[in-house]
Amino acid sequence: MTIRGKKVLITGGAGFIGSTIAERLIENNHIVIYDTLHRNSLAQSKIAKHKNLTMIKGDVMDAAKLKKAARGSQVIIHMASIAGVDTVMSMPVKTMEVATIGTYNALKAAVEQGQLERFIDFSTSEVFGSYAFNVKESDTTTLGTVGEARWTYAVSKLCTEHLTLNYYKQFKLPSLAIRPFNIYGPRQVGIGAVHRFIVNALKNEEITIHNDGSQIRSWCYIDDIVDGIMLCLEKKQAVGQTFNIGNPRSTVTIYNLALEIKRLSNSRSKIVFKKKIMQDVELRVPDIEKAKKILGYKPQVDLEEGLVRTIDWYRNNLTHD
């Protein structure tokens, strides 16, 4: 599928990842961003006033408004969700409602289009639980204790995956799901580790690490996940599949991530450790062989290069934080 001359609806598209996807597609397509604007990276992008962009402020819980926004779309990239561990823990019911009901509304709107060429559901690497090393898409998902708010996001996203793939099986909707692994880069908003560490490092303020910092993550630069999305749009073989999208080469402890950001930003920040009593993901490293084989996906940006690009952006844009 050539991504040209399409109407592309991106729910949650004003966010960090969605707005970057829109940047990649906007010159040759009509992009519709449907978002509550709770987190608005789009405002800082180069395309905020682009002639090919339509911005609709709306909630995926509003089925009628979402259906209207989707009208005429050939592509729907569904990213709308409640994000951030602290936010999820404070609003677990809202988290599940937006994920499950919102995704149902998006899928129903997609089916009613009649000419949809691709539906992509954004799931999460959280579905693998606390300890996930070289995890494959076919591995059994591991969810936390029922009633523990920490895992509300993961279980609701796993539900959206099942729903999306069953719409493919039952209604022949050309849909698929991806599981992003720790995405970072310029214009990221929220409370993610890279965002927080860089902002504090550039201000020479304390960098706070939860617990002892031994938690392990594989970090994926924003350009690499957007490459993965483009491949999912272009490759017919992607339909009906779930893909891990990440960069296992860029694997590091949270403590060493903070040290690296300090070094690259020439920061005088002090690293401090704060005890946080909550269930956490101790280890998260993806196996991306399926994405390599079916999509031809290969992450290009290693951690140091990605951090340098991100630090440079924040250095020039701290007034927008």
N, C-alpha and C positions, 0 to 999 in steps of 0.2 A: 504494500500500500504506500503510494507516494503521498507525503504529507504536504499537500499543496492544494489551495482552493477549498479547504475544509472549514466547516464551522466546528470549533472545538470548545466544549464547555468544561471548565475546570472548577469543581466545587472546592471551597477552601483555597481557591487559587490566589488570594492576596497574600498568603503565607510565604515563607522563605522558599520552600521547594516549588510550590505552585507558580509563583511569580517568575522563577528562573526558567521553568518549563515554558511559560508563556513567552518569555524573551526569545527562546530558541525557535518558537513556532510562528511568531507574530508577523513576520515580513511576508509570508506566503499564505496566511490563513486568517480567518476571522475568529478572534479569541473572545469568549464570554467568561468573565470571572464572576462566580456566584459565591458570596462570602459575607459573613456577619461583620467583618473588619475588626474583630477583636484583636487580632494580631495582623498588622498591615505592613508587610515588607514591600508591597507593590508601590507604595508612596515614594520609596527611595530608589525605585528602579528607573531604568531609562525609558520605559514604555508606558508610564502612568497616563500620558496624554496621547498615546499612539492612535492613529486614525483607524487601525484594525482592532482596537480594543473596545469592548462593551463591558462596563462595570455594573453589576446588579447587587445591591445590598440585600441579602436574604438569608434565611435559615433553611437548612435541608429538612427541618421538621415541618416546614410549610410545603406540603405536597403540591398544591395547586400552583404556587409561585415557581417552584422548582420545575414543574412540568412545562410551564410557559417559557422559562428560561432555556430549557432543553430543546424546544421546538426547532426543528430543522438541523439539529446537530448530526454530524457524521461520527464524531469522537466525543466520548465523555471520560474525563479523568477525575475520579471521585476521591477527593482527599480530605473533605470536611470531617473534623472530629474535635473532641476535647483533647488538648495536648498538655504535656507536662505532668510529671509524677505528683507534684504537690497539688496541682489543680484537680487531677483525677481523684486523689484521695479526699479532697474536700467536697467533690461533687460526683460521687460514684454513680448515682442514679442518672444524672444528666449525661454522664459519659456513656452509659449503656444505651440510653434513649437515642442520643445523636448517632451513635455507631449503628445500632440495629435498625431503628425506625428510619433514620436518615438514609442509610444504604438501601433499604427496601424502597423508599421513595425514589431514590436515584435509579435503581434498577427497573422499577415499574415505568418511570419516565423514559428510560432507554428503550424498553420493549415497545412502547407506544410510538416511538419515532418511525419504526418500520424500515429505515435505511441506515441504521447504525452500523458502522464498520469496526468500531472497537470500544470496549468499556474496560477501563483499568481501575481496579479497586486497590487502594493503598492499605495494606495490612501493617504488620509490625514484627520486628525480630523478637519482641517480648513474648511471642507465643511459645518460644523455646524454654521459658522459665529462667531460673537463677543460674544454672550452669549449662552453657551451650558452647561446646568446642567442636569446630569443624562440622557444624550441623548442616544436614542436607534437607531439602524441601520434603523429602519422603520420610524423614525421621519423625518419630512420634512426638507430638507437641506435649509440653509439660507445663501445667498450670498450677498456680499456688492454691493455698487453702481457700475453700469456699467461705465467703464472708470477709476475706481480707481485701480491703479496698485497693491495696497495691496492685492486685492482679485484675482489677475490674476492666482496665483498658485492654489487656491482653485477651481476656476471654471474649469481650465484645468484638474485638477485631478478628478473632478466630471465627466467630459467628458470621461476620461479613464475608470472610473468605468462602465459607461453605455456601452461603447464600449466593454469592457471585458465581461460583463454579456450577452450582445447581441450576442457575438461570441459563447457563450455557448448555447443560445437559438436557433440561426439560424444554426450554424455549428457543434453543439454538442461538441465544444471544452471544455474539463474538466477544467474550469477556475473559479476563484473566486477573490474577492478583500478584502483587509484589510485596516482599518483606524487606524494607529498607533497614540497613544496619548503620546506626550512628552517623547521620549525615551532618556535615558542617560546612561553613564557608561564609563569604561576604553576605551581609544583609540578614543574617540569622537573628531572629528575635526570640524572646522567652528566657528560660533559665538553664539552657544547656551548658555543659561543662566548658566547651571551647569558647562559647560566647562570653560566659562569666569570667573565665580565666584571662582572656585577652583584654576585655574592658578593664579589669582590675589591674592587670600588668601594665597597661599603657598609662594608667593613672598612678602607678606605683603604690597602689593600695593592697591590703592583704588579700591573698588568694586562699579562699577557704576550701578545704577538701573534707568531704564527709568520711568519717571513720579513718582508717589508716592509709587509704589511697591505693591499696593493693588490687582493687577491682580492675579487671582487664576488659578493654574494648578494642574493636577494630573500627577505625575511623574512615569514613568515605567522603571524599570531597564532592561538593555539589555538582560540579560538571560531570562527574562520573555517574551519578545516579540519573542525571538528565540524559546522558548517553544511553543508559539502560532503558529509560522510558521510550526514547526514540526508536530503539530496536524493537521494543514490544509493540509499537505502533506499526512498524514496517514489516515485521516477520509474521506471516500467516501461521507459522508453527507455534507462535506464542499463545494462541487462543486455547482456552481450556486448561492453562497451566498456572502454577504458582512459581515465582522466582525469588531467590535470595539476591538482593542487589547490595553489594558492599565491597570492601577492599581488605582482605585478610592480611595483605602485606603490611598494612598500617596498623599493626596491633601493638598496644602499649598499656601499661598501668596508668591509672588516673594520676598518681603521683608523678610519674615520669612525663606524662603529658604536661602537667603544670611546670615542671622543670624546663621542658623544651620550649614552652611558650615564653617563660621568663628569659631564656637564653636568646631566642630569636627576636624578642622585642626589646632587648637590653634593659630589662626592668629591674628595679630595686625592690620589688614587692617581697614581702615576707610570706612564706607558705605556712598556714596554720591548719590544724586538724580539729574537726568538730564532730563529736559523737552524735550520731543520728540513729535513733532506735526505730528502724523500719526495715522491712524486707527489701533487699536490693539484688540486682543482677551482679553476681560476682565474676562471671566469665561469659563473654559473648564474642564468638569468632565464627564467621560464616564459611561454609563450603559453597563456592560459586561455580562449580563445574557444570551444573545443569545450564546456567545462564550462558556460560562460555560455549557449550556444545550446541544449544538450540538457537541462541540469539547472536552468538559471536561477540558476546560482551567481554570486555577486558578493561578494568580500571587503569587509568593512565597517570593519575596524580598521586604521588607518594606523600606521606605525612608531612615531611619538612617543607616541600614545595607548597602544599596546600595551606599549611599554617602561615608561611611567609605571605602568600597572596591574601589570606584572610586578615592577618595583622596589618598589612598595608592598607586594606580597605578601612578597617576600623580606625587606624591612625588618622585617616583623612575624613572620617565621618562620625567621630565620637559625639559631636553635638546633636546627632540624631538618635543617640541611644536612649 
